[in-house]
């Protein structure tokens, strides 16, 4: 592969899911990831699942990063969670505003992810390496691309160490975003997030929700394959391997894989990339 790799998982909801994820991680550790991150549900709804998955990854001898969202949180609740994570041996956080659970007022003492980053830095100094999110194709709730870029710059000024992007399928969108961030004085690494194509239905649903653009030619090809999962996976592998090659050639510092708690697609990709 030639580039550092990190992996993202979501907390399993059942004991069977937890067992399956252990097997998936065991296979993916062959990639020697720099770290594995674990996501967090809306309003922290999966916090216990997140923390227990993080604990397991640490016990397997791999650095783990906990997602950490601040919607609906108070300073006191965040202070307590930071203490819990530090006691567990976590050294890396992915600091996010987080999504509002449906039917939930804003609430909480943090309005933006930049507020959370600043608070973590003030409370814990350099105890944690802080990752933040960024959006090469603009956050779906942003007023404008410029406003979205400014929100990213604010997170960097608040003390972020590095950034992971939302997934995308246009390398141009990533490189343009990096150039724009650099022009605003952002010097931290901006790591592309890459989503292997496993299922076209899942991809469409996810992308509509998070504002990731699926280029029309990819969308049409996926639709044409219908239920032919072998063709979808083969085409997906070609598309995403080509994307990773472009990222590598263009100087991306690392690649963060959104694994969807599966191993095959990410392993096939890394195998293809040598």
N, C-alpha and C positions, 0 to 999 in steps of 0.2 A: 504493500500500500504506500509506504514511503512517507506517510503523514501520520501524526498522532491521531488516535481515534477515541471518542467517548460515546457512551451508549445511554439511551433513555428507556426507562420502563415505567409502567403505571402499576399502582398497588393492586394485587389480585383481590377479588371480592369473596372468593371461596377457598376452603382448604385445598380443593383439587387444583384451583388456579395457582395457588402458592406453590404446590408441588410441581406443576408444569413449568412455572417460571424458574424454579431452581434448576431444572434440567436445561432450560433455554440458556440461563446464565452460564452454566458449566460449559456449554458448547462455545458461547461467545467469548469467554475468557481467553480462548486461544488467540484472540486478536490483541491481547495485552492492553486493554483500554486504560487510558490515563485516569478515568473515573467513570462511574455509572451514576446517572441521576434518576431520581424517583419523583414522579409528578404528584400533584396535590389537587384534590377535587374542589369544586366551587365552594367558596366560603370555608375552606379547610375541612370539607365533609369527609375526606379520607385520611385525616391527619394520623390517626392511629395506624392505619394500613401503611401509610407513607413511612412513618418512623420505624415500624417493625421490619419493613422491607429494607430500609437503609441499614438497620442493625444487622440483618442477615448478610448483606453484601460486605459490610465491614468485617464480619466474622469469617467471611470467605477470603479475607486478605486483600480485598480490592477497595481503593478509595471510593467513598460514596458521597454524592451531593444531594442534599434534600432540597426539593422545591419548597419555597417559603412564600406564601401569599399573605397580603395584609388587609384585604377587604374585610370589614367588620371586626378587625382586631383592635385591641387597646394596647397602649405602651406596656402595660403590666403583663398582658397575655404574651406579647412578643418577647418581653424580657425573660419570662419563665421558659418559653420554648427554646430560646437561644441557650439558656442554661442547660436544658435537657439535651440539646444537640451536642453542646460542647462536652458534656459528661459522657455521651455515647462515643465520642472520638471523631465526630464530624468536623472536617476542616474546610468544607466548601459548601456554599449555599447558592441556589438559583433564586434570586429575589424578584418577586413578581407582584403586580397589583392584585392579580387574580380575577376570576369571573364572579359576578354576582349570582348567587343562587336565585332561581326564579321566585318572584313574589317577595323579594327581600329589599328593604330600603338600604340606602348607602351605608349609614352607620359607621362606627369605628373611628379611630383617631388618625388614620392614615388615608390621604386622598390619592396619592400617586406612589408608584414604585420608587421614585426618587426619594420620597419621604422615608420609606422603609430602609433604603440603602444608607441614607444619612444617619438614621437612628441606629442601625446595626454597627456602623463605623464608630459612632459616638459611644455606644455601650460596650463594644468588645474590641475596639482598636483593630489590630491586625490578626485577631484570632481566626477569622474566616476569610477565605478567598471568595469574593462575591461575583457571581455571574449574573448578568441581566439579559433580558430578551430584547431583540430588535426585529424590525419588519421591513425587509428590502422592498416589498410591494405595498407598504403602508398598512398600519393597523386598521382593521375594519371600522373601529369607532373613532378614528382620528378625524379632526376637522379638515385637515389637508396634509399632503406629504410633508410640507415644511413644518407644520405643527408637530407631526409625528417625529421628524428628525430632531426637533428642538427637545421633545420629551426624552429622546434617547441621550442627547447631549447632557441634559439635566441629570440623568442617572449616572453618567460617567463623572460629571463634576461632583456628584454626591459621594463618590468613592468606589464605583464598580471597578473590578480588576480585568474582566473580560466579558464578551457578549456572545450569545448564541442566537442565530437568526431563526425566525419562522422558516419552515421548509418552502422551497420554490423549485421550479423546473426551468427557469431561465437564468443562465449564469450571468447574462448581461445585467439583470436586475440586481444581483448581488454585487457585482463589481462597481456598478454605478453608485449603489448605496454606500459602499466602502469609500469611494472617492469623495462623495458628498460629506460623509462623516469626517474624513481626514481634513477636508477643506474647513471644517468647523473646529479643527484642533483636537479631534479625538485620536488618541494614539494607542488605545488598548487593542488587543487582538479581537477581531470580529470573526467568529467561527461559523461557517455555514452549517445549518441544520439540514440534514438530508433524509427524506422519507422514501424508503424503498416502495415500489408499487407492487402490492400483494393482491389487492382486490379492487376492481374499478368502482363498485358501489360504495365501498368504505371510503375510498379516496375522494369521490365526488361529494359525499356527505360531509366529510371532514373539511374539505377545501372551501365549500360554501359557508361553513360555520366560521372558519378562521381567516377568511380573506386571502387564502393562497390561490394564486392564479394557475389553472391548468391550461396550458396553451391549447388552442382549438384543435390543432393537428393531433395532439395526444388524446384529447377527449374523444374525437371522432374515431380514432383507431381503437380505443378501448371499447367504445359503444359497439363498433363493428364486430368485435370478438364475442359479444354476447356472454354466454356462460362458459366459454372455452378457457378454463382457468390456466391450462398449460400455456396457451398462446399469450394470455395476459401477463403471466409471470415472465415469459421469455422476452416479450416486447418491453416490459417494465425494466428488466435487467439491462437490456441494451440502452434504453433511454437514460436510466440513472447512472450507469457506468460511464456513459459519455459525459453526463453532467459532472461527475466526480473528476474525470480526466481534465475537463476544462478548469475546474476549480483548482486542481493540483497545479496545472500548467500556469494558471494566473497568479499563483502565490498565496492561496488560502493557507492559514496557519495550521489548520487541523480540520477534522470532519466529525460532526456530532450526528450519530444515527438515531432516528426515531424508530425503535425496533418493533413497536406494537406488540411487545412481549412474544416475539417470534424470532427464531435464529436463522432459518434457512436463507431468507432474502439478503440479510446483511452479510452472512458468510459468503454467499455466492458473489455478491458485489465485491467484497474485499479480495476474494479469490481471483475474480476477473481483473482487478486492478493490480494484481501481483503483490 
